[in-house]
Amino acid sequence: MDRIGAWRSYPEKMRADNHPEPTSIILVEWTEKHGVKLEFIQPGKPAQNAVIERFNRTFRQKVLNMNAFRFLSEVREITNI
């Protein structure tokens, strides 16, 4: 996220769902450090975060489902992360 922030500037706010993965302490600390407001969607309402839900589905269908990976390094190589 720091690479994106350096390239495009940091967002004013980020929206996340209420699952434990995206609400980790690391994310909370990062948003506080960079002055980014962290908002949460209502539980059971994924339509409130429709853009990222669509991205996740498309990414899964076009990239992850089409490849069989043995190692995390293979995923990183194909997705360029």
C-alpha positions as a printed NumPy array, in Angstrom:
array([[  0.   ,   0.   ,   0.   ],
       [  2.933,   2.305,   0.567],
       [  3.998,   1.856,  -3.071],
       [  0.538,   2.872,  -4.244],
       [  0.484,   5.79 ,  -1.797],
       [  3.826,   7.036,  -3.073],
       [  2.66 ,   6.713,  -6.671],
       [ -0.914,   8.045,  -6.427],
       [ -1.101,   9.594,  -2.934],
       [ -2.911,   8.08 ,   0.007],
       [ -6.701,   7.858,  -0.043],
       [ -8.85 ,   9.815,   2.381],
       [-10.624,   6.643,   3.444],
       [-10.709,   2.889,   2.885],
       [-13.723,   0.629,   3.129],
       [-13.4  ,  -2.929,   4.406],
       [-15.689,  -5.723,   5.41 ],
       [-15.786,  -7.056,   8.938],
       [-13.806, -10.257,   8.399],
       [-10.722, -10.635,  10.603],
       [ -8.27 , -10.693,   7.683],
       [ -8.779,  -7.149,   6.367],
       [ -9.238,  -5.677,   9.83 ],
       [ -5.935,  -6.862,  11.166],
       [ -3.929,  -4.761,  13.571],
       [ -1.416,  -4.084,  10.799],
       [ -4.092,  -2.495,   8.603],
       [ -5.492,  -0.433,  11.479],
       [ -2.003,   0.817,  12.394],
       [ -1.215,   1.608,   8.744],
       [ -4.376,   3.673,   8.285],
       [ -3.733,   5.592,  11.497],
       [ -0.123,   6.28 ,  10.511],
       [ -1.136,   7.685,   7.111],
       [ -4.264,   9.555,   8.202],
       [ -6.6  ,   7.286,   6.265],
       [-10.091,   6.819,   7.697],
       [-11.089,   3.136,   7.941],
       [-14.791,   2.472,   7.334],
       [-16.576,  -0.86 ,   7.586],
       [-19.54 ,  -2.156,   5.619],
       [-22.512,  -3.571,   7.46 ],
       [-22.207,  -7.307,   8.161],
       [-23.869,  -9.381,   5.441],
       [-24.024,  -6.479,   2.954],
       [-21.272,  -7.104,   0.352],
       [-23.095,  -4.818,  -2.102],
       [-21.856,  -1.876,  -0.006],
       [-18.373,  -2.711,  -1.277],
       [-19.4  ,  -3.672,  -4.807],
       [-16.273,  -2.451,  -6.609],
       [-13.885,  -4.669,  -4.667],
       [-16.332,  -7.596,  -4.714],
       [-16.395,  -7.372,  -8.52 ],
       [-12.603,  -7.102,  -8.681],
       [-12.181, -10.152,  -6.453],
       [-14.551, -12.218,  -8.585],
       [-12.949, -11.165, -11.864],
       [ -9.42 , -11.707, -10.544],
       [-10.346, -15.149,  -9.251],
       [-11.962, -16.158, -12.56 ],
       [ -9.387, -14.704, -14.925],
       [ -6.158, -15.378, -13.025],
       [ -6.377, -17.713, -10.074],
       [ -8.86 , -20.253, -11.441],
       [ -6.937, -20.579, -14.699],
       [ -3.643, -21.524, -13.052],
       [ -2.569, -24.293, -10.727],
       [  0.053, -23.04 ,  -8.3  ],
       [  2.461, -25.121,  -6.267],
       [  4.164, -22.233,  -4.474],
       [  3.268, -18.712,  -3.392],
       [  6.216, -17.456,  -5.441],
       [  4.409, -18.64 ,  -8.594],
       [  1.354, -16.584,  -7.712],
       [  3.513, -13.533,  -7.101],
       [  5.314, -13.985, -10.42 ],
       [  2.1  , -14.233, -12.43 ],
       [  0.324, -11.418, -10.597],
       [  3.418,  -9.197, -10.446],
       [  3.24 ,  -8.532,  -6.692]])
